[in-house]
């Protein structure tokens, strides 16, 4: 075997690896090739070109793959020999492996081709790839430095060259060995002129030639179709909408610990009180011989730490080099700068933000850049510790309590992104990576968990610790409900879009412009060139001439005029033309468009733009932050300036925008992240870190500002951006990456804007190929939270009689459930029928809300009340047919001092015609805000059942429900205890709910619905009695529950009338305060500002015969007028009454008699009015107080006597300063 530099022994760890290597080298093809040109074998060692981009490095077998179940073979898999036991299963191919895949034989017409022929075939490929004319592609210019062809484009072009010439695979191929076009052409010429290819050509030419025939060169064999599958038009989309969920992942005990080699770097700050690294040193196992070397950020050494400015790469490299010289090759890193730091995004200044970013994220990158070669050699580890919330920022969705899940330091997420990328780039070398996130825990416990993960940890990278439990993350399918828009977008909506008017941003803006014609404010770094309208009219030839003109200008300036130099000047012109064309198209679609030139990461430039927008528009309704760049190189090769360029627009821009959202009255903040942030990716450490931080910044904006924050993790878009390169698209598809079509992409974004109620992070992706090495997307399933809550519901069905199915759930944040109302199953509905049509009682709607919310809150919190309850539209069972109702709840952000958790709840349904078809859209029926807390509110104040001026009207249950439509199950009032013009007290009848549901004999209600129903009915009785009108519930301002319902004893419902008013619809609304009180005068629950809406007057036959009580003071103005003898006696008193008045000689007696007459006449008038009788003047009503038993009443007008002939009695009583008339029905 010829000598081959760069072979690494660690690449051949088993006898099988060694034998396979030798067998491969002894194959006839390789032997012939080695004899032909032994010096041309390229080195096998890693080179810059091979690791430049995420698509250029092979994806070796993951050491974690052995823990995963084998994937089932697909129909497209070629037959292969099963791997022996103990071997690592193969993983998906990387783009470079796909590029190196075997191809067919070299076509005969190319065998022996000379330099000119090959050059004429290759140059057009580079012309197409770069857009440069052929005369600019000088063969000796460096492809990257002079031609601007980065390694990604180089890899793509090499793939095309291999396809074109059918060049056999060469695993040792390194792009860095072919820096110029001449190198590439000579490489191809050398391959095409090797002896074995000539012999192969002769053999293939002779085969099949008949006797006497001259062998001729057959046509090239048709290439086997390797085109990847692309979704045909009309096929279902492969894209899924997913969310990130937290799952418990306990650490399984291991018999053996991971081995450690070399010193361990313990990187922390310069020494805060009780720093975490002190505890790690204290708890570090004494039987481990590897030293812990402590590095402290800063210029001063404290407690044995080596001082080092982590934001300075040279300082980090110098420090680690000194450590390496003293202690040997680095065996591991524990990076702690992301732990123990607090950063309030809204309150922090930009300089503070930059300082923390440099110290934590850039510092982590600097350390990784220096130690990765060491870790690959020692098969070491890289661990970071952060304190986001113990769930990597996803705790709110998991436990629902915002106070316990505050993100202490969003920058810590950047360390997670870097660690995931380190894993992608090094795990085939045996490097273990851990990104640990801790909630507020004792630091000694945190130190012990870190040590345990180092020595016994599994393959999980993102690990969280909260309340001593260990958690991981998973992806869950979460389809978006697109029925009821959250917001309206129209011509008055102002939308700011960062990222320029190009690419994805332009596609999204065009969709918004076409559908809504909003005010679009576009922000980009590229200025529009002068005379852009003229430039936009130039054709391709004219633009090419402009390129050549620029080249000549450069040469005149003494420069070489290389394509890179030309493009440096031409690119802004080309981008400016594209932006101008997009702006004109947006205006043509009807949108109002403005373009601002500014770097989103420049505080001064962005501030000036936002000030101008605020002055001109006053507000920005929606901000879509799509700014950002991506430049791929592995960590060890990535220039430091790439970090600045990546962080500037994406991170600094987001930070500055968030600080301005409150004053700009923004209600929706959308940020564009990437699947790279979720998974990590080769060569994209800075991009992964930026996207992880961006996600947590958006979470913080939503939590602190009370706005809607949406993060979208996009997969690769088709036809836009990088995928516009034809070869890139082919490579991605060969990697089994599903590309997102622009039509699908803009549709996803539009739906998120319109229908995403909760905000949060969503991922839009199909298959992502080797990026998802752990197979998270393959494991996407229905929400684990839905499954868990369905289990709770099925275990205790008596607690959830109104929930048949949980449709969707985000733990602690939102839930959607449904229930099918059916007379046969929901038997109570039969006793709540208005005019023959069963209606869902409002109290049962509130109960359904509480049941759904209790699934989110768990058993630790109880329902304590509700507010803003609105009964929008009744749920009717027309023709007694069932109706499906939906319950949707979402958690509201609480005030900082709140001790409650609140949910906004909606109950809605759909109308279906006799054919079962949905007619119209979603119908909102009930709406409320529900409150839950660990304990009920205190209300120690004793209540009284006495009401001023109250009388017993003698109304029992039979009388009440002769007028109400409620059947036996809803006859919750036993009698009216007392009533007055201002209040009513009723005795509550306890109802047994065992017959409410067919399948649930003992339902357990959360809201005391029958007590609330008693309050509603008490207010209804008062309204019927005093105003002879029927009413229905309209709204509740506030409801509070103070204690459980006593098992024994009487309960009373008290309703106090407050006021009445007409609403905007012209309906009369009456407002009440309601209370349920037990016989010990304790309040059970109370309702403030319960409103009813009148549905009409009662028929005369159903009106209560009221007890009328009228009081007239002796100093009443009308009494004074009558006593004085002025004109007017004849308008009040009948002739007989005037004669009786004349007999009184005593002035005081005269005054009292007149007051009694007025009180009695007013009582009769009031009674007649309540009973629908005629309207009479006082003179038509004659009261005779001379009778021995009680005063008599004589009506002189027709119709009045008939009304009073039904057993009414009148009594008068005199007090010190007033007289009271009491008109009562029957003998009461």
ZIBEL-V134815 format. One line per field, one symbol per residue. psi: psi as a letter, one per 20 degrees, with the letter a starting at -180 (. if undefined). A space follows every 50 residues. Layout:
psi: ???
This chain:
psi: pqpoqipphiimirhgggghggghhjqhghggghhgmhiipqqirqrghi jgrhjipqnrppiihhiqqqqqqrhipqpqpppqphqpqqrqqrhhhhhj qqaaqpphiipjqaggggghhgghghghhhjqqhiimphjqphghhikor hghggghhggggggilprqoijpphiimirhgggghgggghijqghhghh ggghhhpiprpiqppqoqqpqpppojpqpqpqpiqqqiqqpqrpqpqpmq ppqqhqqpqpprqppnpaajmrplqhhghgghjppiipipqooppppaiq ppljqoppoiioghggggghghgghgiappirpoojiipjppooghiqrh hgggghgggfghgggggghhighghhgjlbqopqprmfjikkijhghgii ohhikpohnhhhhhhgggghhgghiihijjppqpoppqaoqphhggghhg gghghjqaipgopqppljqpqaqrpppmqpplhoqhrppahippppoqjr lrcggggghhghghhilaopopprhpqpqqkhhghhiqahghhhhhghgh ghhghhjjrhkrhghghhhhghggghgggghhghhghhijqppqppoqph joggghghghggghghihrogpponjqqrpopqqgiipqhihgghghfgg ghggghghiihgijkpipopqoaqihhghqqpjlghgggghgggghgggh ggghikropppooqapqqjpchihpghggggghhjkppqoqhggghgggg hgghiohibapqpoqcqjbihmhikhhhjpaqphhggghhggghhmhhil ijohqogqpopigqqprqpopphhgmhhhhjmpokiopqoqhhhghgggh gghhhhhaiiqqpiarrlppngpqopmpkkqqppqpppqqpqpqqhjqjq pqppqpprrqpprhijqppabpopgqqrpqpqrhqqqqmipqrqipppjq qoikpahghgjhhqjpahijniphrpgqqaiirqpqpppppojijhpgin hmqoqijlhhghhhgghghhggggghikqqrqqgrpgpppphrqpphrrq qqpppppgrqrpaiijqppqqqpqqpprijkppgqqpplppqppjrqqqh ijqqoqopopppqhkqghggghhijrqihiigqrghhhghhihohpgghg ghgghgggggghggggghghjkaqoqqhhioppojiqgfqqqppphqqhg hhgijlkqqpqpppagjrpppooqqbj.
